[in-house]
Amino acid sequence: MPRYHFNVTNGQTLPDLEGQELPNDAAAFEQAQKMAGNFRRLERQLDVSHHDIVVVAEGKELFRVKVDPTGPASAIQKRPPEDSN
């Protein structure tokens, strides 16, 4: 299984050094959306309006999920997630 890293950025990057093994890009996209939802719940304690979750595999950025406290997570994709099963 590929290892995906979920780096958090707001101009500065907080790297995900460990990463997570997931079956495919679609699963990584779902995980990034869940993370964005968790960040949105922190909005009252932390300004997350300019944060993105950058999903990286094999050293390449696959896509970004924007943390938008006013709505659902939206993706800025470099390439669409594919179900490789």
C-alpha positions in Angstrom: 0.0 0.0 0.0 1.2 3.5 -0.7 2.1 5.8 2.1 0.4 9.2 2.1 1.5 12.3 4.0 -1.0 14.9 5.1 1.0 18.1 5.5 -0.8 21.1 7.0 0.0 24.5 5.5 -1.0 28.1 6.1 2.0 29.7 4.5 4.3 27.7 6.7 4.1 23.9 6.5 3.7 21.4 9.3 4.9 18.2 7.7 3.4 14.8 8.4 6.6 12.9 9.0 5.0 9.5 9.7 2.3 9.4 7.0 -0.3 6.7 6.7 -0.6 3.7 4.5 -3.9 3.7 2.5 -5.1 1.6 -0.4 -5.4 4.4 -3.0 -5.7 8.1 -3.8 -9.4 8.1 -3.2 -8.9 6.8 0.4 -6.3 9.5 0.9 -8.8 12.1 -0.4 -11.4 10.9 2.1 -8.9 11.1 4.9 -7.9 14.6 4.0 -11.6 15.6 4.0 -12.1 14.1 7.5 -9.0 16.1 8.7 -10.4 19.3 7.2 -13.7 18.7 9.1 -11.8 18.2 12.3 -9.9 21.5 11.7 -13.2 23.3 11.0 -14.5 22.2 14.4 -11.5 24.0 16.0 -12.5 27.3 14.3 -13.6 28.9 17.6 -10.2 28.3 19.2 -8.0 28.7 16.2 -8.2 30.6 12.9 -8.0 27.9 10.3 -9.4 29.9 7.4 -6.1 29.9 5.5 -5.1 26.3 6.1 -4.8 23.6 3.5 -4.1 19.9 3.9 -1.6 18.9 1.2 -1.6 15.2 0.4 1.7 13.9 -0.8 2.8 10.4 -1.9 6.2 9.4 -3.2 7.4 12.9 -2.8 4.7 14.3 -5.2 1.8 16.6 -4.3 -1.4 14.9 -5.3 -4.0 17.4 -4.2 -4.9 20.0 -1.5 -8.0 20.1 0.6 -8.8 23.7 1.7 -10.0 24.1 5.2 -13.1 26.4 4.9 -14.7 27.1 8.3 -17.9 28.3 6.5 -18.6 25.2 4.4 -17.5 21.7 3.4 -14.0 20.8 2.5 -13.1 21.6 -1.1 -10.3 20.1 -3.0 -7.8 21.8 -5.3 -6.6 18.8 -7.1 -3.4 18.3 -9.1 -5.0 15.1 -10.4 -8.2 13.4 -9.5 -8.1 10.6 -6.9 -8.5 7.2 -8.5 -9.7 4.0 -7.0 -6.9 1.6 -7.9 -8.6 -1.5 -6.6 
